[in-house]
């Protein structure tokens, strides 16, 4: 649900990946979270 997506954190994403990442790869790995949250909050603004 949208509420579950809003609750996702950096730590949740890293746990799902299950591997250690260096600083450069960390930024790449978290890009999906950033885009997902931007989409969720964008949807909410259009509905309101």
Number of C-alpha atoms within 10 A of each C-alpha: 5 11 8 7 12 14 9 13 13 12 10 11 14 15 11 8 11 8 7 10 13 7 9 8 11 13 12 11 16 16 12 12 18 13 10 15 17 12 12 14 12 11 12 10 9 7 6 5
